[in-house]
Amino acid sequence: MFDQCVQFENSAIAPEIASYLLGETAPMVALKETLSLLAPTDAPVLATGQTGAGKEMVAQAVHAASGRSGSFVAVNCAAIPAELLESELFGHEKGAFTGAENRRIGRIEAAAGGTLFLDEIGDMPDGLQAKLLRVLETRRITRLGGSHDIEVDFRLVTATHRDLEVAVKEGKFRADLFYRINVFPVQVPPLAQRVGDIPLLLEHMIETRTARAPRGGAPHFTDAALAALARHDWPGNVRELRNTVERAMVLFAGRDIGAADIERLLGVSPLASAVEGAGDAEAPVCILKPGESINLRRHLQELEATLIQAALAQADGRVAQAARQLGLQRTTLIEKMKKLGLSAARAKAA
Ligand SMILES: Nc1ncnc2c1ncn2[C@@H]1O[C@H](COP(=O)(O)OP(=O)(O)OP(=O)(O)O)[C@@H](O)[C@H]1O
C-alpha cells in the first residue's frame, strides 16, 4: 500500500513510535511501520481494536512522532455525560449558561498546534457529531455563548472499540463524519494475536514497577508460567496483562511464579481471591509458605498502593475517575495517596 517507505536509520520504524509501542511480533512491527509513515502527515487516524489493546498508546505515539509542538489532548467521549461534552470540547464564554462563571477554553482549542484524541468516538451523541464534522470541514470553532469563530489547527486521532461501519448502516453514526475521520484506519491487534510479545511487555512492566515499589523484590515468571500466559485469551489485552503484573508484584514479590499460580492470578481480583480462598480447599492466591512469616499490615498497604496506582494509571492520572473505580470518595483517595506517598502525575507517566 505504501510504496515510498521512509527509512529511519536502518529501520522503517520511527524512534518515537518504537519507544511508545513495545512489541516485536509481526502484527506489531507492521503496525509500527504504518504509524511511522502516517505520523508526520496531517491526515486523521482512526484506531480500532479491543479494549486495552493500546489504542490510546497508538494515538500518543502518533503525536510524539508527528513533530507537532502543541499538546496531546485526550477526551473520552463515553466517559463525559452527553450534556457536558459539548462545552468540554468547544469551551464557553462567561455567562454562556447557568454556572458558567468564567470563560473556559475547550479541549479542541487546547489541542491547537498539537493532537486531539477523541476516544470512543462511536459514543458521541448525534448532534455533536454534526458539530464536529463542521469543525473538521472549516477548521474553526465557536465557544458556547461566543459570537466569533476561532481558527484551530489540530491533528485528529480517534478511537473506538465499535464497528463504525455497522454503526453507520444502523443509523447510529453519521456516514459523512465516518468518511472524514477514517482517512487512515489502523487496527491495533489484540494481545491474543501477539502472545510472543508477552515476555517483553512483562519485563518492561516489572522494571517500571520495581523502581516504584522495590520492597520484596520482583516476582519471577518461570517458563511454565510464561507458557500459561501464552495460552490465555486476554479479553482485557495489555491492560489485563498490566493488572496481572500489579497483582504478581504484591502477591509474589521475590518469588517464583508457576503455571498453577497464573491460573489463580488471571482474572481474579486479589482482594476477592484472598477472601474467597480463605478456609477453602482451593488455596487463596496469597499463599503463606509453611513457616513463613509476613507483615500483614505492610502487605495490605502495598496491595492498597498497587490498586490505587493501577486505578490512577487507567484513569490517566485523573483522581476523580480513579476514585469512582475504587468506590471511594475523591477526598478519601487524596488522603490515602498522601499517606502512601503516591502521585497522580507519576501514575499517569507509568
Ligand atoms: N504496545 C504497548 N506497549 C506498552 N504498553 C502498552 C502497549 N499497548 C498498551 N499498553 C498499555 O496497556 C494499557 C492499555 O492501553 P490503552 O489505554 O492504550 O488501550 P485502549 O485500547 O485505548 O483501551 P480502551 O479501549 O479501554 O480505552 C495502558 O497502560 C498502556 O500503557
The ligand as a Tripos MOL2 file, in Angstrom:
@<TRIPOS>MOLECULE
LIG
   31    33     1     0     0
SMALL
NO_CHARGES

@<TRIPOS>ATOM
      1 N1          2.3230   -1.8870   22.7910 N.pl3     1 LIG1
      2 C1          2.2840   -1.4920   24.0700 C.ar      1 LIG1
      3 N2          3.4440   -1.3340   24.7390 N.ar      1 LIG1
      4 C2          3.4270   -0.9730   26.0280 C.ar      1 LIG1
      5 N3          2.3150   -0.7530   26.7560 N.ar      1 LIG1
      6 C3          1.1470   -0.8670   26.1450 C.ar      1 LIG1
      7 C4          1.0680   -1.2530   24.7630 C.ar      1 LIG1
      8 N4         -0.2140   -1.3060   24.4220 N.ar      1 LIG1
      9 C5         -0.9170   -0.9820   25.5080 C.ar      1 LIG1
     10 N5         -0.1130   -0.7160   26.5490 N.ar      1 LIG1
     11 C6         -0.5610   -0.3780   27.9230 C.3       1 LIG1
     12 O1         -1.8140   -1.0380   28.1420 O.3       1 LIG1
     13 C7         -2.7470   -0.2090   28.7990 C.3       1 LIG1
     14 C8         -3.9890   -0.0500   27.9440 C.3       1 LIG1
     15 O2         -3.6480    0.6650   26.7600 O.3       1 LIG1
     16 P1         -4.6210    1.7870   26.1230 P.3       1 LIG1
     17 O3         -5.2480    2.6330   27.1870 O.co2     1 LIG1
     18 O4         -3.8450    2.4890   25.0680 O.co2     1 LIG1
     19 O5         -5.7200    0.8180   25.4990 O.3       1 LIG1
     20 P2         -7.0590    1.2110   24.7280 P.3       1 LIG1
     21 O6         -7.1410    0.2920   23.5560 O.co2     1 LIG1
     22 O7         -7.0760    2.6910   24.4320 O.co2     1 LIG1
     23 O8         -8.1550    0.8290   25.7960 O.3       1 LIG1
     24 P3         -9.7170    1.3130   25.8980 P.3       1 LIG1
     25 O9        -10.4030    0.8360   24.6620 O.co2     1 LIG1
     26 O10       -10.2260    0.5990   27.1040 O.co2     1 LIG1
     27 O11        -9.6890    2.8160   26.0350 O.co2     1 LIG1
     28 C9         -2.0040    1.0990   29.0670 C.3       1 LIG1
     29 O12        -1.4850    1.0420   30.3750 O.3       1 LIG1
     30 C10        -0.8810    1.1180   28.0780 C.3       1 LIG1
     31 O13         0.2040    1.8180   28.6070 O.3       1 LIG1
@<TRIPOS>BOND
     1     1     2 1
     2     2     3 ar
     3     2     7 ar
     4     3     4 ar
     5     4     5 ar
     6     5     6 ar
     7     6     7 ar
     8     6    10 ar
     9     7     8 ar
    10     8     9 ar
    11     9    10 ar
    12    10    11 1
    13    11    12 1
    14    11    30 1
    15    12    13 1
    16    13    14 1
    17    13    28 1
    18    14    15 1
    19    15    16 1
    20    16    17 2
    21    16    18 1
    22    16    19 1
    23    19    20 1
    24    20    21 2
    25    20    22 1
    26    20    23 1
    27    23    24 1
    28    24    25 2
    29    24    26 1
    30    24    27 1
    31    28    29 1
    32    28    30 1
    33    30    31 1
@<TRIPOS>SUBSTRUCTURE
     1 LIG1         1 GROUP 0 **** ****
